[in-house]
Amino acid sequence: MKQKKLITLLFFIASCSYAQFENDSIALRKLYDYYLTESKCYKNLEYLATKIGGRISGSKAAEKAVLWAKQTMLEAGADTVFLQPCMVPHWERGKTERCKLTFGKPQIEKQLKACALGSSVGTPKGGIKARVIEVKSFDELDKLGEKAVKGKIVFYNVFMDPRHIYTGEAYGESVRYRWGGASRAAKYGALGCVVRSMSTAQNDFPHTGNMGYDTTISKTKLPAMALSYVAADVLSESLKKDPELTLTMETDCKNLPEVLSYNVIGQLNGSEKRNEFIITGGHLDSWDNGQGAHDDGAGIVQSIEILSAYKKLGIKPRHSIRAVAFMNEENGLAGGKAYALAAIQNHEKHIAALETDAGGFTPRGFNVDTLNGLYKSVKKWEPLFRPYFVDRIDPEGGGADISPLEKQGVPCIGFEPDGQRYFDYHHTADDTFDKINKRELELGAAAIGALLYLIDKK
Amino acid sequence: MKQKKLITLLFFIASCSYAQFENDSIALRKLYDYYLTESKCYKNLEYLATKIGGRISGSKAAEKAVLWAKQTMLEAGADTVFLQPCMVPHWERGKTERCKLTFGKPQIEKQLKACALGSSVGTPKGGIKARVIEVKSFDELDKLGEKAVKGKIVFYNVFMDPRHIYTGEAYGESVRYRWGGASRAAKYGALGCVVRSMSTAQNDFPHTGNMGYDTTISKTKLPAMALSYVAADVLSESLKKDPELTLTMETDCKNLPEVLSYNVIGQLNGSEKRNEFIITGGHLDSWDNGQGAHDDGAGIVQSIEILSAYKKLGIKPRHSIRAVAFMNEENGLAGGKAYALAAIQNHEKHIAALETDAGGFTPRGFNVDTLNGLYKSVKKWEPLFRPYFVDRIDPEGGGADISPLEKQGVPCIGFEPDGQRYFDYHHTADDTFDKINKRELELGAAAIGALLYLIDKK
């Protein structure tokens, strides 16, 4: 009898969870159907990328993007949309951006495709003309020291290592030369620095991105530029033939006073736990040289789409759901910090925070924090996601904009699309809407919508 | 003592398989490093796609492709390369390909982007001008019958269903209208037929592809064309406004006598089992309108790359390994059939046959036949592939070119790259080399090389 009771109980549990699985399956199928047939994320991204375009913090375009995000969230059916103020850096690229090689006898001049790095100071008018010292690492620079470096332009010729399957790892290894190269070069008396673009595409687009000055290393702020992959090849080859060649760098970028800007937040009110939040966000600002289509227009429109999906399908979330368009991810994280601060001030409890900032590519999976058992729950849902080619639920997730929340103990999730093409376009003039595939973008949005649905219901 | 023995044995087995796992991991890492840093598949594809271009069976370009494949396999380090003869159909598109809409009062003319379907007969000179009957299915056509259809052009306006996650399923549902639409329309006295392109891209490229005449349905061979996605929209919308509008179809494509052509086979001789074979193949022919970059230049260069990889890394396969460039997959399968026939005639034992014909996109996994326990073995290797984002080992695999081998009981494998973009380019003028991402192509080649390595070793 005892055994029979146990079997009955097990059967009951098993059939309960099977029924649950069935219900969740049906709900996910409905969500995916919506995203693949009715969603507006592709059209929304077309507008953001092609009508507003590049929108670096503090720019007119960023202002327009704030108004656009507010309007788009309202149209998507948010119960409430509000702006959350933050002070953001205001860096301007200016109009001059030249990098010229002078080499050989008789002297030949060659223009190289290059761009100023974000936050860099500009050069004096007329530019800096100097010999070039090429290094493959900070160690090499340190070994060469002042004797070899002083009065020269330092060229950090560091490739993204193609052997990494996860391209983000290769980026992580090489980006420190972009970020910290100028101060390290200044320490030894260099006049400027150029870096090989962090690029997986072997083409002629230079990749910008933020840099910083570490005044503990050097008080001198050197102008810094990125060379395209091709230009870096040309410079390196030319140096082999003529080590005495000179490079002329000229930029008129500058750092202006901080500007008031905003995160834009669209909310669906929770039916049971109104002051508990599940959020999905991307960053509204983008580099100025392209259209910010993959980085991170894609994440913005994917996040906004959850509002429409819930409204259209009549889903009433238990917790409040937010789409957050963070401002200033690219050069400061002011938006991410302001959001986390406000969360504390307003006593908002965050159940989970998801970030989508890895491009609008075909979904691979999610990286999920182990905090509060979130990873365990999501891992359990793997079979629900498998029909949708969301195959990887891995531990430890997050993203730049939600990292201040994570520090407060909020379990964070990074949406992970396929990363093979991301660093082809990242921070370049080539990050444009025509690089977006409609289905891939929609499948990403659907995966996010489905995951937040399950988290809300559990 | 008995228990201790058992534990020792288990420990021995466990440590053996762990050592095995370690060794396999190291071997795979070496293979991937080769493919991501030294492989020539991208350069090879550039040549095949841009210098030889579209290469439909029986064409001069297909002849050039045969010579190129032979040379490329030799350069890759094949122990032997040979041509395997097969008679292939010879269809030519000709020079005229027009589709014109005439509608409204006063009459307006509009050219629609359209192309002849492979194997279709041409129209009489001057074209066919007739009213149009739009249908969404064969059922609808059957219900309309001769009364509504006779003397008209049938327009199969069938979309690929975007709700399918696996795009191949949506293709499978709609392609029967391309394949069999003409004879079904002829049965009711139609004069011609046009189909909406099987396309996931909502653009103006018409998608060709093979069709056939079923003389058991009708003895009349109607000319058949594909409209671009946009053109099909225009036609459908115009019909709503003016059901009396006329369409003029004009083509001068034709079917010519069969031509002698070849499969090209590059072999690495097995060190232990020379007459047992593991093969990877794609098809060398492609549609004439594009460059056959994804379909299936990618599969060809990925297959050839295994020869170089083994040579460069000094891998001596136990079984003979073959890269097979099949001829005539697109409109006949003559090469696939010839290969399977020769395998029987030459008493060749095939351990496994892999086909890569789904584009040069980022790898997702393999579909593996359960025959001879192959699926079970491959499934066991999932942890080896996971670091490489090869996440899906699913049962039941194969491909068109290896299907005749499968009928002989050879366990077959289909390489499965991500399929979201495949039907954007498939069979169009837009299937060009610039749509290939170097890393994605290489990762596919590496996954195939790694899998064949494990199968050979087991």
Interface residues (C-beta under 8 A of the other chain):
Chain A: Y32 D33 L36 T37 P162 R163 I165 Y166 T167 T200 Q202 T362 R364 P387 Y388 F389 D391 R392 D418 Q420 R421 D424 N437 K438 R439 E440 L443
Chain B: Y32 D33 L36 T37 P162 R163 I165 Y166 T167 T200 Q202 T362 R364 P387 Y388 F389 D391 R392 D418 Q420 R421 D424 N437 K438 R439 E440 L443
